[in-house]
Amino acid sequence: MRKISGRLLWGVLFLGILGGISAAAWKSLTYEPGFYREIVELPRTKREANAKQFVATSLQLTNDIRNEATWEAVFTDQEVNAWLAQDLLTHFNEHLPSEVSQPRVVFEMDRIILAFRYRQQGIDTVITVMAKARIPRDNTVELLVEKVRAGILPVFPDGVLDRITGHARSRGIDVSWKRRDGYPVVTLFYSPNLQREDVRLEDLQLRGGQLKLSGRSDRTKNEVQAAHSQPQKV
């Protein structure tokens, strides 16, 4: 039996270790967080009911903004995710970058977790973004990004945020990001009603499974606009 030389043996071991590292890295990259799997696999009947509740709450919020001096609405992450799975895919899928699909959210105390599937150049992974949310001034939502992961691997957020904010701007959304104390900060200007400057989003609260929005509007301005829009009698 021929003896294996020391150099060849070390070469085989090196290739084996390298292959093991590559396999581990690939497994880490393709890992799906438990909460993401649970959301995606939610039964259809439950998803449809939650999506309808999201739409109903949204319509009520729109009505309150038009007719009330102050307004608020509470959405659960289950309702938001159901709507993302149902209506976003059906009616608004073109608003997502081509490599992004199945976005989902989780609401925690003062924190939001955004997860979505990312496919590009042979890579298929779930990107998870963890961020603290606050409203520094009326109609402005600020997200301080704490972590970005692909599977369980930490990644630099710059490329991810550049792609998302760039795509959002191309759709007319006023969004930007910069670094503060080493953390990326995404700033989104949000108006509950684009036709009325008097509408103000004043507060955003995140707690276990819920997002609460509240604000104010000047009802008299809406009444004046409605009166002006009616045809004049001759």
Secondary structure, DSSP 8 states (H G I E B T S, - for coil): -----HHHHHHHHHHHHHHHHHHHHHHHHT---HHHHHHHT--HHHHHHHHHHHHHHHHHHHHHHHH-SEEEEEEEHHHHHHHIIIIIHHHSGGGS-TTEEEEEEEEETTEEEEEEEEEETTEEEEEEEEEEEEEEETTEEEEEEEEEEETTEE--HHHHHHHHHHHHHHTT--EEEEEETTEEEEEEE--S-TT-TT-EEEEEEEETTEEEEEEE--HHHHHHHHHHHS----
